[in-house]
Amino acid sequence: MPARDQKYRIKRLIELGAPVVAGQLGIIVMGLIDNLMIGKVGHVQLAASFLANQIFFLAAVFGIGLLTAVTAVTSVALGERKNSDIKWIAKDSTKVTMVVSVITILAILLVNNNFHILQQKPETVAEARSFLTIISFSALPMFVYYSYKSVADSHNLTIATMFVTIGALLINVFLNWLLIFGNWGFPRLELNGAGYATLISRILMGLAMIWFVHRSAKIDFRIIQLFTQRVKEAPRYTKEIIRVGTPSGLQFLYEISAFALAGIMAGTIGTREMAAHSIAIGLAAFTYMFASGMATASTIKVGEALGRKNKDDLWSYGILSVKMTSVFMAIFAVIFYFFRHQLAGYFTTDTEVIHMASDLLIFAAFFQLFDGVQAVSLGNLRGLKDTKVPSNVALIAYWVLGLPLSYILGIRMSYGMYGIWSGLTLGLGFTAIVLSLRFKKLCKTALE
C-alpha cells in the first residue's frame, strides 16, 4: 500500500481507537482503584470483591457481547449510506437491551442465593453476597451505556465514551472514599460502600450516553419522537442485531467464563491465591483495554469498508490494527516482567500475596501478545459480521483446551496458580492464531 495511504489509515485508527482506549481504561481503572481501596480494608474483602465481580460479569458478558453487534450493524449501514436507518437500529437495540438486562439481573440473584455450589471459603462468601446483590442492579444502566456507546462509536464519535467513562471514574473514586471508609460523616460501609459507588456510577454513565446520543447533531436520533413515532414501513433491525450479536455474546461468554472459573479455581486453593490472581488478572485486563480499543476502531473501519465494498481498506485496516496492537502489547509484556514486584506491591502489603502475584505477572507478560492479536482479529471479523465461527473457536480454545488444562495442571497435578495460568495462556494462543488466519481468508472472499 502507498506510504501516504498507510499513514492516513494509521491516523484514522489512532483517532478512533485512542478515545475508546481511554474510555475502556477508565472502566478498568475503576476496578483497579476499587481493588486498591478495598485492599486497604483487608485481603478477605479484596477476594470477595473479585469473586462477586467475576460472577457479575459472567452473567453480564453475554449481553455485552450481544450489544457489540450494534457497532457492526451501524457501521455497515453508514458505509452503505443508509443514514436514515440509524434511529431504527438504536430503537431496536434498546428493546434488546431491556430484555437482556432483566435476564442478567435474575441470573445474578439466582447465583447469589446458591453461593454454596462455588465451594468458596466461608469468610469470602459472607462478604461477597451482599456486595453482589448491590451491584446486580447496575446491569441495566451498564447495558444502556454499551448500547448507546455502540451508536456513538459507529459515527466515529468515540471521544464521547471517553469523557463519559472518565467522569464516571472520578465520581466512583469519590464515592468510594466516602462510603468505604466513612469520610465526611458518611457511614463506614467497607465493601458494600464500593458496591453502592459502582451502582451510582453506572447509572450516571447510562444516562450520560443517552443524553449525548440524543443531543448529537451528527446522529439522526430523538428519543421522544422515536418511541412515539409509528411507521409501518420502518426497517427492523432486531433480528439482525440478534443474528450478529448472539454468536458474539457466546464468544464473550466462553472466554470470560473460562477466566472467571479460573478465578474460582484459585479460590478453592486459598484466599491469598484468589487475591493474587485478582491482582494479576486485573493488571492484564488493564493492558487488554488497549487491544480492545483498537478492536473497536477496526470493527468500525472494516465495517465501513464492507459497506462501501472497498477491498483495499478492508484488508489494510485489518492488518494495520493487528500490527499496531502487537507493538503495544509487547511493550506491556516487558513492563510486566521487569516491574512485577513493584506492580503487585501497589495492591497489598501482604508479602505472600505480593510474591504469588508477581510470579503470575510473568505468565501475563507472555500471553499479552496472544491476547492482543485475538482481540483485534475478533474486531476485524465482527466488522465483516462474521461472529459464528469465532464463537465456535472460543468454545474450543477455552472450554476444550484451556480450562481443562488449567484444572489438570493447577488442581489435579497440584501446580496451583501456575498450572491454572498455563491453561489460560494456551487458550489465548490458539484463538489468536486461528482468528487471524480466518480474517486473512475472508478478506479474499468478502466482496466477491
SULCORNOR-V135011 format. One record per helix or strand of 3 or more residues. SS is the DSSP state (alpha for helix, beta for strand). FROM is the first residue (numbers start at 1). TO is the last residue. Records with the same first field share a line. If there is no record, write none. Layout:
SS = FROM-TO + FROM-TO
This chain:
alpha = 3-39 + 43-79 + 83-112 + 115-118 + 122-136 + 139-154 + 158-179 + 183-185 + 191-215 + 223-228 + 238-269 + 271-308 + 311-338 + 340-345 + 351-383 + 388-412 + 416-443
